Amino acid sequence: MNNSQLKRKMEYPYEEAKPRRQIAYVFDTNKCIACQTCTVACKTTWTAGRGEETIFFNNVETKPYGGYPLRWDVNLLRELKNQRWSADGSYEGSTIFEQTAPGERVRGWRPAERDYAYPNIGEDEVVGMLEKGAFFNGMHGSWMFYLARICNHCSYPACLAACPRKAIYKREEDGIVLIDQSRCRGYKECVKACPYKKTFYNMVTRVSEKCIGCYPLIEKGEQPRCVTTCIGKIRMQGFMEDAKEPRKDNPIDMIVRIRKVALPLYPQYGTQPNVYYVPPIHVPSDFLMQMFGPSVKEAVATYRNIYDDRELLAAFLLFGNTTKIIHSYRAEDHFAVGYNELGDEIVRIPYTEPVHVRAYYDEKIGTYRHNTP
């Protein structure tokens, strides 16, 4: 398999079969406030039934200390050897498909039941302590950030590779990864294999469950619940066609493949995840490099200078401003304009929000008004 995120070929148990187009997301970590609106929206829509009390298709955790289930990332990172990147950005280490035990297809670990008991562990905890008065002296060394997580609908899913029943598949039309629960027998191999721990076992129904990408909405041309309910407007969902050249009028392509300001989470796992993150600009680059790969410094620099790049800025302005899927966009002189699959305009956002100054005294209704900028 040719993994474009690793810039090299890698091992995978099945032959490559790319979908016609691949669902993809961009999350801007710099704007997330961990309000958990996305979590509640997803929970009430999809996992409010029996046996789903600890199943969160969507969750928001605080890094570096938070994680659901407990230590979901640290446990696997400790086992992966030689996580080195070369100067040209290619990965020299082993993936979870290349460092397996005899009889296994994927290197993984299975969380204990108690690991699902702490969904908010480490919330709002910062690195280090501040000395007295440091708060008033500008930038300081303490930091944390919020990481919103869903299923990555990977191009090379570990859950799919590990399932002995072949109950997991990628949809040909959009690359969404689904579980055929009529075939599932609850062996939990998918839970063990998924490096992001976004496949869950329902102890009541005795089968596995996972994020379905809100495909009933996708089929109607609408973005998923977690995207449209986001208060911070940190999310966008669209499509990429990995086998083709990136399109400059596709906002996902512009952000991910052209300007490369959004990066995959733990690309060294080898699954080629399709949720891309704009790295937080205030976090040490060494920590970010382990999470998002070797292009972190360049991505942060591009994001810091976004106001000098009108096309990139226009793509970001479209976040959270329509429930419809934006298939193409255009950066006009004063507006960012988004279009649906048919080319119809569905959203128009000004680069600068208009300011309306009202009269201090409203003669029509006989009252005084205050303008608050």
C-alpha angles and dihedrals in degrees: 000000000000108000107197093195091056093038091225144074119271141182122268128167096235137048116263117266112171119201120239087256132356125233110234138178136201120207120189105211091190091070101041114113096180093239087150092221088133090051093051093045092052094042095051092044102046116007109039096111136097115298091018098093093112097032113109114173085182126034137159118217135181116244138245096024105024127085139151118239095027114275091351093159104029095056094057096039089058090057098046111091131212099010092184130149121204125228091262092055098257120136116245099181132081125276126218088263093053101045101056134144119242110286094018129107097195134033107233148130133229118231118231119241091254092056087074093056097083111058093156101039113143093013113170092352113146131208113262132343129286119236117232111285095009090117090068096049101075123251117017136188100253117099148158135166140196120251117198112202137193134153108301094216086222124212087229103029117202091203090057093047093051101045109109091196095052087231094142123076144164117240111243094218099055112359095247110157114228139175120230097217092192088067098038116103097182099253089147093220088130090054090052095045102046105095091202093049093230095137113086137193119227108214092199101049091031094223135100127260136192144168111297095199088244086275094176086064094041089056089056093050094256130127121246124273095253090055100046096044095050108124094196092051090229097142141075129174124199141126138278131194104212094187092057134063113273116263118230090211092057107089092208091052091046093053099037110028106023107034092019093210094138119061137192122259113251096344089180089077087074100226094113095228119212099213108092126198132208099222119238109260096216099056124096111267094230091061092045093048091059090051102039108019136249099313095069098109092051092047092051092048091051091049092050090055097043094122089065091056109067095184094051092044090052091055091053093047089063093064113118096355100108137028090217124092111256110221097174139005143188133213107223127183095271106005143054107221126197128199135197126231092279092053095253117144110250104166138021120187125183119230088225122037110237118245119217116196111202126206113268090233120040106209094188095065098017100240141120121243132199123214112218112191 
